[in-house]
Amino acid sequence: MLRVDRLAKRFGGYQALAGVDLAVEPGSVHAVIGPNGAGKTTLFNVITGILPPTEGDVSLEGRDITGWRADRVTRAGIARTFQQVRLFRGMSALENVMVGRHARTRSGFGAALIRPPFHERGEEAETRRRARELLELVGLGARAQTSGGDLTLVEQRRLEVARALASDPRLLLLDEPAGGMNPVEVEDLNQLIRKIRETGVTVLLVEHHMRLVMRVSDVVTVLDAGRVIATGSPDIVRRDPRVIAAYLGRDA
């Protein structure tokens, strides 16, 4: 699904990524873990076109997308959420998801929010229908008319997932989706990620919550100081001495 080869990113004299190789298989949940400053979010930013790579290549289903603009990457089939929630706080939950749909509509961003006085064009009605469907998927069906700013943090994170899914991605990147969640909410997130995979969407996950990572992931890649130090199944990675020393700790 996704292949990253020899990916490097430098900011002046600082090497954020150094020769990163990553292969994400279709239909999998692939986690990227590592200590703060390991380069995880930088990796996401390069994959999604927010930052250009200094060196290396990114391909999606065999198609070279290296250095593409973020909007073009989205249209190619990659969507993401952010570590810091980025919603339109004055818009309703439904409107937020409808905006996420604009990458797949002919009429674009603005038309996703139009409410004609007497009827909706077919595309606009379909956008609204799909948005409601995604709100149900993430457990926010009853909050469709609530403004983004009035949702709890956990609800806002779920809304970001729904908005990302609105572009019909084949690959979804989740950047620390469990942040601020209690154990019950983390278990709900575990179930949501599994449901997303069941719809045919491949998931690439950056997360610090190790219990979630070990339960939901098929493959785990570990970054340390911008380099890959281990890749494998959760059971293999958690026993790797390099991973224990760099991140998990002796009691992991």
SULURRA-V640296 format. One record per residue. N is the residue number from 1. RES is the residue in one letter. PSI is psi in degrees with one decimal (999 if undefined). Layout:
BEGIN
N,RES,PSI  N,RES,PSI
END
This chain:
BEGIN
1,M,-54.6  2,L,136.4  3,R,130.3  4,V,125.2  5,D,122.7  6,R,38.6  7,L,129.5  8,A,146.5  9,K,122.1  10,R,141.4  11,F,95.1  12,G,-122.0  13,G,0.9  14,Y,125.1  15,Q,100.8  16,A,-36.4  17,L,139.8  18,A,97.2  19,G,44.1  20,V,127.9  21,D,134.9  22,L,135.2  23,A,120.7  24,V,120.3  25,E,146.5  26,P,138.4  27,G,6.7  28,S,166.1  29,V,114.7  30,H,120.8  31,A,144.6  32,V,121.4  33,I,169.5  34,G,163.8  35,P,166.3  36,N,136.9  37,G,7.3  38,A,-18.7  39,G,11.8  40,K,-52.4  41,T,-33.8  42,T,-41.3  43,L,-47.7  44,F,-42.5  45,N,-35.2  46,V,-43.5  47,I,-41.7  48,T,5.4  49,G,6.8  50,I,-35.3  51,L,142.0  52,P,147.3  53,P,151.8  54,T,-38.9  55,E,163.3  56,G,179.5  57,D,149.6  58,V,129.2  59,S,144.4  60,L,116.3  61,E,41.8  62,G,-1.4  63,R,126.1  64,D,119.0  65,I,18.9  66,T,125.5  67,G,6.6  68,W,150.5  69,R,154.9  70,A,-39.5  71,D,-35.7  72,R,-37.5  73,V,-41.3  74,T,-46.2  75,R,-27.6  76,A,-20.0  77,G,17.2  78,I,130.9  79,A,161.6  80,R,161.7  81,T,174.1  82,F,153.5  83,Q,-42.5  84,Q,121.8  85,V,132.5  86,R,90.3  87,L,163.1  88,F,96.9  89,R,-25.7  90,G,-8.1  91,M,155.7  92,S,163.9  93,A,-42.5  94,L,-45.4  95,E,-38.0  96,N,-43.5  97,V,-37.0  98,M,-37.5  99,V,-40.0  100,G,-19.3  101,R,-13.0  102,H,-24.1  103,A,-18.4  104,R,7.8  105,T,151.4  106,R,-32.1  107,S,-16.4  108,G,-169.0  109,F,-53.9  110,G,-39.4  111,A,-22.3  112,A,-20.3  113,L,-2.4  114,I,136.6  115,R,88.0  116,P,145.9  117,P,-27.2  118,F,-30.5  119,H,165.1  120,E,142.5  121,R,160.1  122,G,-42.2  123,E,-40.7  124,E,-39.1  125,A,-39.2  126,E,-38.3  127,T,-44.2  128,R,-41.3  129,R,-45.5  130,R,-37.2  131,A,-42.8  132,R,-38.4  133,E,-41.8  134,L,-34.3  135,L,-38.4  136,E,-41.3  137,L,-41.8  138,V,5.6  139,G,22.1  140,L,21.0  141,G,-38.8  142,A,-6.1  143,R,19.3  144,A,-36.9  145,Q,3.4  146,T,137.2  147,S,150.7  148,G,-36.5  149,G,-17.0  150,D,-0.8  151,L,154.0  152,T,166.2  153,L,-42.4  154,V,-42.3  155,E,-37.8  156,Q,-39.4  157,R,-40.4  158,R,-37.2  159,L,-38.6  160,E,-38.0  161,V,-45.8  162,A,-42.1  163,R,-40.3  164,A,-41.9  165,L,-20.0  166,A,-21.7  167,S,8.1  168,D,54.4  169,P,155.2  170,R,-20.9  171,L,125.3  172,L,125.6  173,L,122.8  174,L,118.3  175,D,100.5  176,E,58.1  177,P,-18.7  178,A,2.7  179,G,127.8  180,G,7.4  181,M,147.0  182,N,172.7  183,P,-38.8  184,V,-42.3  185,E,-34.9  186,V,-40.0  187,E,-39.2  188,D,-39.2  189,L,-41.2  190,N,-47.3  191,Q,-37.6  192,L,-43.7  193,I,-39.3  194,R,-39.9  195,K,-39.7  196,I,-43.8  197,R,-37.5  198,E,-22.0  199,T,-3.2  200,G,5.7  201,V,128.7  202,T,142.5  203,V,128.3  204,L,122.1  205,L,127.3  206,V,126.5  207,E,142.4  208,H,-16.3  209,H,99.6  210,M,-33.0  211,R,-41.5  212,L,-47.1  213,V,-47.7  214,M,-25.5  215,R,-36.1  216,V,-17.7  217,S,144.5  218,D,-38.2  219,V,143.1  220,V,130.4  221,T,134.2  222,V,126.0  223,L,144.2  224,D,122.1  225,A,39.8  226,G,5.9  227,R,148.4  228,V,124.3  229,I,-12.8  230,A,147.5  231,T,135.8  232,G,-168.6  233,S,158.8  234,P,-41.4  235,D,-39.2  236,I,-44.7  237,V,-40.4  238,R,-16.1  239,R,-0.1  240,D,123.6  241,P,-35.3  242,R,-38.1  243,V,-41.8  244,I,-44.2  245,A,-38.2  246,A,-28.2  247,Y,-54.9  248,L,-31.6  249,G,160.2  250,R,-22.1  251,D,8.9  252,A,999
END
